[in-house]
Amino acid sequence: MAPVLFTRVRLVDPATALDAPGWLLVVDGRIAGLGQGAPQGVPEGAEIIDGRGRVLAPGLIDMRVFTGEPGHEYRETLASAAEAAAAGGVTSFVLMPDTSPVIDDGALVDFLKRRARDTAKVNVLPTAALTRGLRGEEITEYGLLKEAGAVALTDGRRSVQVAGLLKAAFTYANNFDMPIIHHVRDSSLAGDGVMNEGALATISGLKGLPPTAETVPLARDLQLAAATGVRYHAAQLSTDQSVRLVRAAKDGQARVSAGVSINNLTLNENDVAPYRSFFKLDPPLRSEDDRQAMIEGLRSGAIDVIHSAHDPMDSEVKRQPFAEAADGAVGLETLLAAALRLVHGQDLTLITVLRALTQRPAEILGLEAGRLAVGAPADVILFDLDYPFVVSETTLRSRSRNTAFEGARLAGLVLLTMVAGKPVFRHSAFI
């Protein structure tokens, strides 16, 4: 690959608090130089890209992505998910183990890595199951899974209900210094709830899902994390009290982090009102007060990561009466633009949003990426912060179209995505 020089760009790097006009040089798949003023040390024959003042930032790292491969390729393959990711500025995504078969064996982790290498345009980071078959009954072989290349342990959409088993899992994972990503949901408290518990659920005639279904297991997890020293990541928070619990755990020096879905960050329970099943999610969309708590959690650092919760579902399971429809929405392509709503609305700074999409995921997972620094992988994106567009499911690159942002007016268009110095997406609006 020829060297690439980006000129007249707005360099934004949360890892160094950089937000300034400048240039960046890519050589042999890595960042070879960057700075303000005139470019320095530019090799002969370098391709020059004039950014015209647009933002050049680290590529996004999405910590919660489901696909259908292996087993349900009609919903999503690694290749189609990577296409969607590249178009959304996501250069790496963490793959959940909820497949058929479940990724609970080292050979399957190795298969996914080889399959991703051969078919995906972006970096695919496989996780492995916390318990065999995701059944929450017996832990898997963490050492072998790490050796095979799993970046973390998780039961994906499921939550381990037995505290004793979870403590054993935390202790074992800590021996291998492997992070655990856990979806917190108490099945007995959640019951048959399908939307946020409250007046709107009552008016809508739908069963409510109480906040305690999240906060009770979260409090348990945080105490076990503190007791075992494990690297613990609460997969996705949705309530005000959850933010308070995580903040208190961090104050106690536990090695914990937390994420929030872009859906819970930018939507609320009022969006469920038309009974549109694309808004049926887990955790459910909560109250506006809870959504504001998510924003404050990001601002204060209690919440570390914003993820897409990309979960492709076919029409047979989504186009059902609300209570009967499957949970989940696709989100790789809309992740950045939806998050930029908070920047345009002056709820959060651009640095804060990008930190939760780049630097913090990289730090939690121990990745080289997620920063603009000499020697770092040239996983970068160029985007127009103010470019307006309307989301249409007909243009999505995912094999499934269950987006919660259909018809949404967003601003912030990805123009170019580069992985290891190689362009993997270029928008037609890019000149």
Buried (B, 14 or more C-beta within 10 A) or exposed (E): EEBBBBBBBBBBBBBEEBBEEBBBBBBEBBBBBBBEEEBEEBEEEBEEBEBEEBBBBBBBBBBBBBBBBBEBBEBBBBBBBBBBBBBBBBBBBBBBBBBEEBBBBBEBBBBBBEBBEEBBBBBBBBBBBBBBBBEBEEBBBBBBBBEBBBBBBBBBBBBBBEEEBBBBBBBBBBEEEBBBBBBBBBEEBBEEBBBBBBEBBEEBEBBBBBBBBBBBBBBBBBBBBBEBEBBBBBBBBBBBBBBBBBBEBBEEEBBBBBBBBBBBBBBBBEBBEEBBBBBBBBBBBBBEEBBEBBBBBBBEBBBBBBBBBBBBBBEEBBEEEBBEBBBBBBBBBBBBBBBBBBBBEEBBBBBBBBBBBBBBBBBBBEBEBBBBBEEBBBBBBBBBBEBEBEBEBEEBBBBBBBBBBBEBEBBBBBBBBBBBBBBBBBBEEBE
